[in-house]
Amino acid sequence: MKPGHEKLVERMGGRKNQFDIIRFVAASLVVVTHAYATSLGHEDTEPFMLVSSGQSTLGYLAVLVFFVTSGFLITMSFDRASSLVYFLKARILRIFPALLIIVLFTVFLLGPLMTSMDVREYLSQQETYHYLRAIALWPMPYELPGVFEGNVNQAIVNGSLWTLAYEFLFYLVVAMLGIMGILKKRVLILTLFVITVLLSNFSLPIGGQTVELFSAFSSGMIFYLYRKEIPYHGGLALISLVILGLTVQFGEFTIAFPIFGGYLTFYLAYMKSNHLFKFGKYGDFSYGIYIYGYPIQQVVTKQFGGSMDPYVNLLISYPIILLFAYLSWHIVEKRSLKWKHRKVGLLKKETVVQHL
């Protein structure tokens, strides 16, 4: 293969990639944005919000990165999974054990400590137990009785959890497309992606958020499905960066991101760097950062009287968030993922397709 004609698939051999650090940085950017939300009650003065003239925050940019990488990796996971059951087990074990712990932690430890009510009164409220619905992802509750009542952002206990329902829904979409054999029909997936990109250009009265996020997710699917055709080239990465910069300045950033942000993401993910390859050897802390960040930042804000400087919030909160993410990975997430290898009468994907 001549220099400059390398394809994405050629970079995908082995386990060396930068996805761990990309997800870590993305989760950390969410914390930056939420420092504004929890400290000031709004994100209007958040850096990327100002630079992009209100198009996106750093946190929402990070969410788009998460969905682009997820579409790629989840499609790869289904493609390589030995069975449908194995695929679904892996997806469930990645989201729900840690989610269960953060929800129980929030309701029965954080809530009693942070509520303005007497603890007995707090535990007698129906709304307290309604928050447990968060474990099922939908409908996602955000309030607990009296919790963070004096904070500028008093109505939200954990503002990060809203994306998890979309994430799991898209996992199921991949599984359904896979067992129906549609994932093998790449042109249909490409058509679906183009439709979602076009639809995301309109302010849809219903489902607009779903379309925008699926546009990013399906972008990742396309990059995986066309990995043998997509060039891996620094020039294309530079062009993608320039186009994204122009959209930040002149508009349509979130519409352009699935294409050009997607290319840039996977270019960075498969860059050769011996130092960055080792980043994830201590664990994958991105999910823990994401789900523990917001409530910890709310706690810090409460200690400062309900509002504060967002950078002070970030400086205090971030080390605590990292500690919780470390514990979440090593105590909950890492151990839970080992269960995906347990056999429970695996159902072959091919068998499912035959019975549809």
Buried (B, 14 or more C-beta within 10 A) or exposed (E): EEEEEBBBBEBBEEEBBBBBBBBBBBBBBBBBBBBBBBBBBEBEEBEBBEEBEEBBBBBBBBBBBBBBBBBBBBBBBBBEBEBBBBBBBBBBBBBBBBBBBBBBBBBEEBBBEBBEBEEEEBBEBEEBEBBBEBEEBEEBBBBBBBBBBEBBBBEBBBBBBBBBBBBBBBBEBBBEBBBEEEBEEBEEBBEBBEBBBEBBEEEEEEEEEBBBBBBBBBBBBBBBBBBEEBEBBEEBBEBBBEBBEBBBEEEEBBBBBBBBBBBBBBBBBBBEEEEBBEBBEEBBBBBBBBBBBBBBBBBBBBEBEBBBEBEBBBEBBBEBBBBBBBBBBBEBBEEBBEEBEEEEEBBEBEEBBEEE
